Amino acid sequence: MKTDTQIARETKLEKIRDVAARVGFPEDDVYNYGRYIAKVSNRLIDDEKVAKHKLILVTAITATKAGVGKTTVSIGLGMGLNYIGKKAVIALREPSLGPCFGMKGGATGGGYAQVLPSEDINLHFTGDFHAVTSANNLIAALLDNYLYQNRAAGVGLKKVMWRRVLDVNDRSLRNIITGLGGAGNGIPTQTGFDITPASEIMAILCLARDMKDLEKRIGRIVLGIRYDDTPFTVDDLGVRGAVAALLKDAMNPNLVQTTEHNPVIIHGGPFANIAHGCNSVIATRMAMTWGDYTVTEAGFGADLGAEKFLNIKCRQTGLKPDLTVLVATTLALKMHGGVPEADIKKPNIEGLKRGFANLDRHIANLQSFGQTVLVCFNRWASDTDEEMELIMRHCAEKGVRCVINNAYMEGGKGAAELARTAVELIETQPSAPIRFTYNDDETPQEKITKVARNIYGAGTVTFSDKALKELAQLQKWGLGQLPVCIAKTQYSFSADPKRYGSETGFEFHIKDIELNAGGGFIVALAGEIMRMPGLGKVPQAMFIHIADDGNIEGIC
């Protein structure tokens, strides 16, 4: 088997204008970024077509460091649908530089199910992340300047809630002091950095329906609290237009292609463990406008990305998946079954059986939303026929269809059965209207508790005094109706990353609350989750370099 890099470089790409023409995009609304990447005007959305076309959500069992291959399945399923004669468009998130140089390298699929040009997509792409970073930090600079220029008049904030961001994993920037060096350098302030995917600007970019909605959402961002306990917003600062201007081009989604030249729209990139984990509403709706089938994914496991896709993105937009594909591997199931990571490639039927508890929890959770679930097993070279037979038999006993995916090895042909089964289920057993986990009129505490108990399996849900105080403040401001976005580890149903499998009855503790008034949700932080990741002892950056032929090595 060739490496991902070899496959990517041996693939002869089509000019992006030809890919766009096959989709049907008008030439004047396609803005080329070189030969193989383009931006497409966000005006090319037709709500009537969106309502008629089919949406498939791809999610996964609980993440492990061994990986599950959710992006590879998403790409492969889109390729498979096109292979069997359907018009399908794939909608994905953009990679962040943090993970690319941190722990896992690129995020453009693998094998013969990749989006290309992978190196460009993984590194800078069309600058959307930089635009989000600049917009976020412009607000920080303007806020600091406002406080500095008006200090003599006694203008100030009791609490500043806005932080800077950077799209690099840097633990040293989590907590910093700015304004040192004398009065001319600003007011000394304790603050810090989050990673760009955690920025509220990223959430707004991904949830806004158009530029007008984007600007309104930016204006609603709460930057701090006045001494009379009222919120101070971007509109109070008077700069919503300036911030929106930095995002004008970033609001247009990006068009690239698969290894088989199928169209892929990539736009926005919030993480699902610290944010809402979905690509932009614009990208999803555009893909649904121009493709009869749209394949999109939500980050990490179904307890994170899929829960937030359904409870936040669908609640705000009216979108509804016609089918949810749940991805699993024998390697991940064995880890959740208690098999040491060093041994997961060895046959272990008992470990695999124990791991089914994690799979079953995710199936039940998705079905609680009214979703029709199709289990997709990403086959690895180390998988045995006995293991595959056991998996298929288990899913049959659960009354859930299961298909083995070979897109990594065979591209669209290897995902043809997955595609045919997806089409069949959509035609015969489409998902029901979404049954949300909570109602808008419930308190934030009730919403958080329902997600923790009904989705995660928690026994008790507790809140720190700080979290309760912040929730009371949000209620006072009339923001209690917002949905909740729980930030927690991706490696466990609980807030403890080491509790693999399918534990229940644990205590789930909320230590802090953050408001995304512009994004339209409340963030609840659980466990030791960080909104600015750190680098490991051996970061992926150590393996990235430019080869003699000018190609970048170590990203894919």
VMD Tcl script that draws the C-alpha trace (Angstrom):
set ca {
  {0.00 0.00 0.00}
  {1.34 3.42 -0.93}
  {1.54 6.16 1.66}
  {-1.04 8.97 1.80}
  {1.61 11.37 0.50}
  {2.48 9.13 -2.44}
  {-1.17 8.73 -3.41}
  {-1.77 12.48 -3.14}
  {1.23 13.34 -5.32}
  {0.46 10.72 -7.94}
  {-3.11 11.99 -8.32}
  {-3.44 14.26 -11.34}
  {-5.69 17.05 -10.13}
  {-8.30 18.69 -12.30}
  {-8.33 22.44 -12.62}
  {-10.67 23.77 -9.96}
  {-12.66 25.70 -12.55}
  {-13.55 22.35 -14.16}
  {-14.63 20.88 -10.81}
  {-16.75 23.99 -10.19}
  {-18.30 23.77 -13.66}
  {-19.36 20.15 -13.08}
  {-21.05 21.15 -9.82}
  {-22.86 23.91 -11.72}
  {-21.35 26.96 -10.02}
  {-21.57 30.08 -12.23}
  {-18.08 31.03 -13.43}
  {-18.38 34.61 -12.15}
  {-19.03 33.36 -8.60}
  {-15.90 31.20 -8.43}
  {-12.73 32.97 -7.27}
  {-9.59 30.96 -7.99}
  {-6.79 30.66 -5.43}
  {-4.29 29.17 -7.84}
  {-5.14 26.22 -10.09}
  {-6.64 23.76 -7.60}
  {-8.40 25.84 -4.90}
  {-11.23 28.33 -5.20}
  {-13.60 30.32 -3.06}
  {-17.26 30.26 -4.02}
  {-19.65 33.14 -3.42}
  {-21.78 32.62 -0.32}
  {-24.74 33.97 -2.32}
  {-25.10 30.67 -4.20}
  {-27.61 29.16 -1.77}
  {-31.20 28.27 -2.62}
  {-33.34 27.49 0.43}
  {-35.91 25.61 -1.65}
  {-33.22 23.23 -2.93}
  {-31.77 22.88 0.57}
  {-35.16 21.69 1.81}
  {-35.39 19.03 -0.92}
  {-31.88 17.57 -0.88}
  {-30.53 14.91 1.48}
  {-28.13 15.50 4.36}
  {-25.95 12.73 5.81}
  {-24.11 13.34 9.09}
  {-20.95 11.34 9.79}
  {-19.88 10.91 13.40}
  {-17.99 8.29 15.41}
  {-17.63 6.31 18.61}
  {-15.55 7.86 21.39}
  {-12.20 9.03 20.07}
  {-8.95 7.27 20.86}
  {-5.35 8.12 20.09}
  {-5.42 5.20 17.66}
  {-7.86 7.19 15.50}
  {-11.16 6.16 13.96}
  {-11.00 7.58 10.43}
  {-14.18 9.68 10.48}
  {-12.89 12.17 7.90}
  {-11.72 9.34 5.63}
  {-15.21 7.81 5.83}
  {-16.88 11.18 5.13}
  {-14.75 11.66 2.03}
  {-15.12 8.02 1.02}
  {-18.92 8.09 1.37}
  {-19.12 11.18 -0.82}
  {-16.90 9.46 -3.38}
  {-19.00 6.30 -3.12}
  {-22.22 8.20 -3.77}
  {-20.73 9.74 -6.88}
  {-19.37 6.32 -7.91}
  {-22.90 4.83 -7.89}
  {-24.22 7.72 -9.97}
  {-25.52 10.14 -7.36}
  {-24.62 13.83 -7.31}
  {-22.97 14.29 -3.93}
  {-21.05 17.20 -2.44}
  {-18.93 16.81 0.69}
  {-18.82 19.56 3.35}
  {-15.95 19.48 5.87}
  {-14.16 21.65 8.42}
  {-10.81 23.32 7.77}
  {-7.73 21.92 9.54}
  {-6.11 23.90 12.33}
  {-2.36 24.47 12.47}
  {-2.46 23.44 16.14}
  {-3.03 19.70 15.58}
  {-1.09 19.74 12.28}
  {2.10 20.72 14.11}
  {1.02 19.21 17.41}
  {-0.04 15.60 17.74}
  {-1.63 14.18 14.61}
  {-0.48 15.86 11.41}
  {-2.95 16.73 8.65}
  {-6.72 16.41 8.50}
  {-7.57 15.68 4.88}
  {-8.44 11.98 4.99}
  {-6.20 9.12 4.00}
  {-5.32 6.51 1.40}
  {-7.49 6.78 -1.70}
  {-10.08 8.85 0.20}
  {-8.37 12.22 0.48}
  {-9.15 15.84 -0.31}
  {-6.47 17.60 -2.32}
  {-4.18 19.54 -2.49}
  {-3.65 18.30 1.05}
  {-0.51 20.29 1.90}
  {-2.15 23.59 0.96}
  {-5.38 22.72 2.79}
  {-3.46 21.83 5.95}
  {-1.14 24.86 5.83}
  {-2.82 28.28 5.67}
  {-5.27 27.25 2.89}
  {-7.05 30.46 1.80}
  {-6.36 32.35 5.02}
  {-9.73 31.89 6.73}
  {-8.15 30.97 10.07}
  {-5.87 33.99 9.85}
  {-8.87 36.22 9.15}
  {-10.64 34.84 12.24}
  {-7.47 35.34 14.30}
  {-7.08 38.93 13.07}
  {-10.75 39.77 13.67}
  {-10.63 38.33 17.20}
  {-7.45 40.19 18.07}
  {-8.65 43.44 16.50}
  {-11.50 43.38 19.02}
  {-8.98 42.81 21.83}
  {-6.83 45.73 20.67}
  {-9.80 48.05 20.26}
  {-11.17 47.12 23.68}
  {-7.81 47.71 25.38}
  {-7.51 51.04 23.59}
  {-11.03 52.06 24.64}
  {-10.24 51.37 28.29}
  {-6.85 53.12 28.02}
  {-8.18 56.24 26.28}
  {-11.12 56.64 28.68}
  {-9.40 55.78 31.96}
  {-9.15 59.42 33.02}
  {-12.93 59.74 32.78}
  {-13.36 56.81 35.12}
  {-14.58 54.49 32.37}
  {-13.76 50.87 33.05}
  {-15.08 47.33 33.24}
  {-15.48 45.23 36.36}
  {-14.59 42.18 34.32}
  {-13.06 41.75 30.85}
  {-14.22 38.53 29.16}
  {-12.49 38.78 25.78}
  {-9.22 36.92 25.16}
  {-6.80 36.85 22.27}
  {-6.33 33.79 20.04}
  {-3.54 32.12 18.05}
  {-3.73 29.06 15.79}
  {-0.75 27.37 17.43}
  {-0.66 25.10 20.47}
  {1.13 27.23 23.08}
  {0.52 26.50 26.77}
  {2.72 29.45 27.81}
  {0.10 31.87 26.48}
  {-2.87 30.46 28.41}
  {-2.42 33.08 31.13}
  {-0.44 36.27 30.58}
  {-0.21 39.89 31.70}
  {-0.37 42.68 29.13}
  {0.32 46.42 29.42}
  {3.61 46.19 31.31}
  {6.42 48.72 30.86}
  {4.84 51.99 31.95}
  {1.69 54.03 31.37}
  {2.35 54.48 27.65}
  {2.04 50.74 27.07}
  {-1.55 50.35 28.25}
  {-3.20 49.23 31.45}
  {-1.64 46.14 33.09}
  {-4.20 43.37 32.72}
  {-4.27 39.65 33.36}
  {-5.54 37.91 30.22}
  {-4.56 35.03 27.94}
  {-4.84 33.27 24.60}
  {-7.16 30.55 23.33}
  {-6.54 28.59 20.14}
  {-8.26 30.09 17.08}
  {-10.83 27.25 16.66}
  {-12.13 28.15 20.15}
  {-12.70 31.81 19.23}
  {-16.28 33.06 19.31}
  {-15.50 34.64 15.93}
  {-14.99 31.11 14.56}
  {-18.35 30.03 15.97}
  {-20.01 33.09 14.44}
  {-18.40 32.46 11.05}
  {-19.71 28.90 11.15}
  {-23.25 29.69 12.34}
  {-24.02 32.90 10.44}
  {-26.39 32.55 7.48}
  {-24.97 35.52 5.55}
  {-22.93 38.72 5.95}
  {-25.83 40.61 7.51}
  {-26.31 37.89 10.12}
  {-22.54 37.76 10.69}
  {-22.39 41.47 11.46}
  {-25.35 41.30 13.84}
  {-23.79 38.37 15.70}
  {-20.46 40.21 16.01}
  {-22.27 43.17 17.53}
  {-23.83 40.90 20.20}
  {-20.48 39.61 21.49}
  {-20.18 40.36 25.21}
  {-16.69 41.70 25.93}
  {-17.04 42.42 29.61}
  {-19.20 43.51 32.52}
  {-19.68 47.12 33.62}
  {-19.67 48.11 37.28}
  {-23.48 48.20 37.22}
  {-23.45 44.51 36.17}
  {-24.69 45.19 32.62}
  {-22.96 43.61 29.61}
  {-20.54 45.61 27.45}
  {-20.69 44.44 23.82}
  {-18.94 44.98 20.50}
  {-21.86 47.23 19.55}
  {-21.10 49.33 22.64}
  {-17.54 49.58 21.35}
  {-18.92 50.64 17.96}
  {-16.70 48.43 15.78}
  {-18.92 45.64 14.43}
  {-18.42 46.90 10.85}
  {-14.63 46.95 11.09}
  {-14.53 43.41 12.45}
  {-16.94 42.15 9.78}
  {-14.80 43.77 7.08}
  {-11.90 41.49 8.01}
  {-14.16 38.46 7.47}
  {-15.66 39.46 4.11}
  {-13.61 37.00 2.04}
  {-13.52 34.38 4.80}
  {-17.31 34.14 4.58}
  {-16.98 32.54 1.14}
  {-16.46 28.76 1.48}
  {-13.58 26.94 -0.19}
  {-13.84 24.44 -3.03}
  {-11.36 21.59 -3.51}
  {-11.56 18.00 -4.80}
  {-11.15 14.38 -3.75}
  {-8.67 11.93 -5.21}
  {-11.45 11.09 -7.71}
  {-12.17 14.78 -8.48}
  {-15.46 14.95 -6.57}
  {-16.33 18.39 -5.15}
  {-15.56 19.16 -1.51}
  {-16.54 22.37 0.27}
  {-14.29 23.08 3.25}
  {-15.13 25.99 5.53}
  {-14.67 26.89 9.19}
  {-13.00 24.80 11.86}
  {-14.22 24.85 15.48}
  {-13.06 21.90 17.61}
  {-15.82 19.69 19.03}
  {-14.20 19.23 22.46}
  {-13.95 22.97 23.20}
  {-16.45 24.48 20.73}
  {-19.41 23.28 18.62}
  {-17.33 21.22 16.17}
  {-19.14 21.69 12.83}
  {-18.28 23.23 9.47}
  {-20.11 26.40 8.48}
  {-23.84 26.64 7.94}
  {-23.07 28.37 4.64}
  {-20.95 25.43 3.45}
  {-23.58 22.85 4.46}
  {-26.43 24.76 2.82}
  {-24.37 25.43 -0.31}
  {-23.50 21.75 -0.64}
  {-27.20 20.90 -0.21}
  {-28.12 23.46 -2.87}
  {-25.81 22.01 -5.51}
  {-25.73 18.31 -4.61}
  {-28.63 15.87 -4.32}
  {-26.76 14.36 -1.35}
  {-24.52 16.22 1.11}
  {-22.09 14.40 3.38}
  {-20.88 16.38 6.39}
  {-19.09 15.43 9.58}
  {-19.07 16.60 13.18}
  {-15.90 16.48 15.25}
  {-14.77 13.70 17.61}
  {-17.34 11.24 18.99}
  {-21.12 11.45 18.73}
  {-21.31 12.62 22.36}
  {-19.48 15.80 21.30}
  {-19.73 16.80 17.63}
  {-23.01 15.08 16.77}
  {-24.73 16.23 19.97}
  {-23.73 19.82 19.22}
  {-24.58 19.49 15.52}
  {-28.11 18.46 16.50}
  {-28.69 20.54 19.63}
  {-26.98 23.74 18.41}
  {-26.48 23.87 14.64}
  {-29.76 22.20 13.68}
  {-31.69 24.10 16.36}
  {-30.42 27.43 15.02}
  {-30.79 26.66 11.31}
  {-33.61 24.16 10.86}
  {-31.28 21.66 9.18}
  {-32.05 17.97 9.77}
  {-29.90 14.96 8.86}
  {-31.75 12.29 6.87}
  {-29.25 9.69 8.12}
  {-26.37 9.49 10.59}
  {-23.36 7.29 9.87}
  {-21.52 6.11 13.01}
  {-17.87 5.19 12.37}
  {-15.98 2.61 14.41}
  {-12.85 0.48 14.13}
  {-11.74 -2.72 15.81}
  {-8.71 -0.84 17.18}
  {-10.85 1.78 18.93}
  {-13.34 -0.81 20.20}
  {-10.54 -2.90 21.69}
  {-9.15 0.15 23.50}
  {-12.62 0.83 24.91}
  {-12.74 -2.84 25.83}
  {-9.68 -2.50 28.04}
  {-7.02 -3.80 25.61}
  {-3.68 -1.96 26.02}
  {-2.88 0.34 23.10}
  {0.24 -1.68 22.27}
  {-1.91 -4.80 21.67}
  {-4.94 -3.45 19.78}
  {-3.71 -4.72 16.39}
  {-3.65 -8.28 17.71}
  {-6.82 -10.43 17.51}
  {-8.78 -10.15 20.75}
  {-12.39 -11.24 20.50}
  {-13.16 -10.71 24.19}
  {-11.72 -7.19 24.16}
  {-13.73 -6.41 21.06}
  {-16.92 -7.67 22.70}
  {-16.31 -5.50 25.76}
  {-15.82 -2.50 23.47}
  {-19.29 -2.93 21.98}
  {-20.69 -1.16 25.05}
  {-19.22 2.12 23.77}
  {-20.67 1.56 20.31}
  {-24.08 0.71 21.74}
  {-24.18 3.89 23.85}
  {-23.54 6.04 20.80}
  {-26.19 4.21 18.78}
  {-28.76 4.71 21.56}
  {-27.81 8.39 21.94}
  {-28.25 9.08 18.23}
  {-31.53 7.20 18.15}
  {-32.74 9.34 21.06}
  {-32.55 12.31 18.66}
  {-34.73 10.40 16.18}
  {-31.81 9.53 13.92}
  {-31.64 6.49 11.69}
  {-28.16 5.08 12.32}
  {-25.91 3.27 9.86}
  {-22.78 1.78 11.45}
  {-19.68 2.00 9.27}
  {-16.66 -0.10 10.18}
  {-13.42 1.26 8.83}
  {-11.44 -1.84 7.99}
  {-7.74 -2.05 8.89}
  {-5.20 -4.47 7.45}
  {-4.88 -6.16 10.86}
  {-8.62 -6.93 11.12}
  {-9.57 -10.60 10.89}
  {-12.62 -12.13 9.22}
  {-13.74 -13.44 12.61}
  {-13.71 -9.91 14.03}
  {-15.68 -8.58 11.07}
  {-18.27 -11.34 11.38}
  {-18.64 -10.62 15.10}
  {-19.18 -6.92 14.44}
  {-21.78 -7.54 11.73}
  {-23.62 -10.05 13.94}
  {-23.64 -7.67 16.90}
  {-25.12 -4.82 14.84}
  {-27.75 -7.15 13.38}
  {-28.76 -8.16 16.90}
  {-29.11 -4.45 17.75}
  {-31.35 -3.97 14.71}
  {-28.88 -1.56 13.08}
  {-27.47 -1.85 9.57}
  {-23.70 -2.18 9.36}
  {-21.36 -1.86 6.37}
  {-17.61 -2.42 6.17}
  {-15.87 0.50 4.47}
  {-12.86 0.02 2.18}
  {-12.56 3.57 0.82}
  {-9.06 3.94 2.26}
  {-7.83 1.11 0.01}
  {-10.17 1.45 -2.96}
  {-11.61 4.98 -3.03}
  {-15.20 5.38 -4.24}
  {-15.46 1.76 -5.32}
  {-14.57 0.65 -1.79}
  {-17.38 2.81 -0.39}
  {-20.02 1.81 -2.95}
  {-21.82 -0.58 -0.59}
  {-21.80 2.08 2.12}
  {-23.27 4.57 -0.35}
  {-25.96 2.19 -1.60}
  {-26.99 1.33 1.95}
  {-27.13 5.02 2.87}
  {-29.39 5.76 -0.12}
  {-31.62 2.79 0.70}
  {-32.04 3.82 4.34}
  {-32.80 7.43 3.40}
  {-35.47 6.22 0.98}
  {-37.04 3.63 3.27}
  {-36.22 4.63 6.87}
  {-35.26 8.33 6.95}
  {-34.54 9.94 10.29}
  {-37.50 11.36 12.18}
  {-37.78 15.06 13.07}
  {-35.11 15.92 15.62}
  {-35.96 15.32 19.26}
  {-33.70 17.78 21.05}
  {-32.14 16.82 24.38}
  {-33.62 19.89 26.05}
  {-36.06 22.73 25.42}
  {-35.20 26.38 24.89}
  {-37.19 27.50 27.95}
  {-35.29 25.29 30.40}
  {-32.57 26.90 32.53}
  {-28.92 26.49 31.49}
  {-28.37 24.25 34.54}
  {-31.22 22.00 33.41}
  {-29.86 21.86 29.85}
  {-26.34 21.00 30.98}
  {-27.69 18.38 33.38}
  {-29.81 16.74 30.67}
  {-26.86 16.47 28.28}
  {-24.58 15.13 31.01}
  {-27.09 12.54 32.23}
  {-28.86 11.52 29.03}
  {-25.91 11.67 26.58}
  {-22.84 11.10 28.78}
  {-24.44 8.83 31.39}
  {-23.51 10.94 34.43}
  {-25.07 10.10 37.78}
  {-24.77 13.53 39.36}
  {-24.01 16.92 37.83}
  {-22.38 19.53 40.06}
  {-21.45 23.17 39.50}
  {-18.71 25.26 41.08}
  {-19.75 28.41 42.91}
  {-18.09 30.40 40.13}
  {-20.11 28.58 37.45}
  {-23.38 29.10 39.35}
  {-22.65 32.80 39.76}
  {-21.96 33.17 36.04}
  {-25.11 31.26 35.10}
  {-27.17 33.51 37.38}
  {-25.66 36.53 35.60}
  {-26.64 35.15 32.19}
  {-30.17 34.52 33.41}
  {-30.33 38.12 34.66}
  {-29.30 39.33 31.20}
  {-32.10 37.30 29.61}
  {-29.75 34.82 27.89}
  {-30.88 31.66 29.65}
  {-32.75 30.48 26.55}
  {-29.48 29.83 24.66}
  {-28.41 26.23 23.95}
  {-25.39 24.83 25.78}
  {-22.03 23.69 24.44}
  {-20.13 21.49 26.89}
  {-16.34 21.55 26.61}
  {-14.83 18.29 27.82}
  {-12.33 15.60 26.92}
  {-12.93 13.74 23.65}
  {-11.54 10.47 25.03}
  {-14.35 9.57 27.41}
  {-18.07 10.00 28.04}
  {-17.01 11.53 31.36}
  {-14.70 14.50 32.00}
  {-11.83 12.10 32.76}
  {-9.83 11.24 29.61}
  {-8.68 7.93 31.10}
  {-12.15 6.47 31.67}
  {-12.47 4.55 28.40}
  {-15.41 2.37 27.49}
  {-18.94 3.16 28.61}
  {-18.93 4.13 32.26}
  {-22.08 5.50 33.87}
  {-23.09 6.95 37.22}
  {-20.05 9.23 37.55}
  {-20.02 12.78 38.90}
  {-19.83 15.38 36.15}
  {-18.51 18.71 37.42}
  {-18.85 22.06 35.66}
  {-16.02 24.30 36.79}
  {-16.59 27.39 34.65}
  {-18.98 29.07 32.21}
  {-18.21 31.18 29.15}
  {-20.72 33.13 27.08}
  {-20.84 33.09 23.27}
  {-23.70 35.56 22.82}
  {-22.78 36.14 19.18}
  {-22.38 32.44 18.47}
  {-25.68 31.91 20.24}
  {-24.72 29.40 22.95}
  {-23.34 29.04 26.46}
  {-20.06 27.14 26.94}
  {-19.75 24.97 30.06}
  {-16.21 23.80 30.87}
  {-15.85 20.40 32.53}
  {-12.81 18.63 33.92}
  {-9.33 19.81 32.94}
  {-10.23 20.78 29.37}
  {-8.07 23.60 27.98}
  {-9.14 26.11 25.32}
  {-5.45 26.52 24.44}
  {-3.81 23.09 23.95}
  {-0.14 22.46 24.64}
  {2.47 20.60 22.64}
  {3.58 17.08 23.50}
  {7.11 15.91 24.21}
  {7.57 14.99 20.54}
  {5.34 17.33 18.51}
  {4.49 16.54 14.91}
  {6.44 19.67 13.92}
  {9.64 17.71 14.44}
  {8.79 15.56 11.40}
  {7.80 18.35 8.99}
  {10.31 19.72 6.50}
  {10.73 20.84 2.90}
  {12.35 18.14 0.78}
  {14.93 18.72 -1.98}
  {12.19 18.56 -4.60}
  {10.34 21.43 -2.91}
  {7.53 19.29 -1.48}
  {6.59 19.48 2.18}
  {7.06 16.21 4.05}
  {5.44 15.10 7.32}
  {2.00 16.74 7.06}
  {-0.15 13.97 5.54}
}
mol new
graphics top color blue
foreach p $ca { graphics top sphere $p radius 0.5 }
foreach p [lrange $ca 0 end-1] q [lrange $ca 1 end] { graphics top cylinder $p $q radius 0.2 }
display resetview
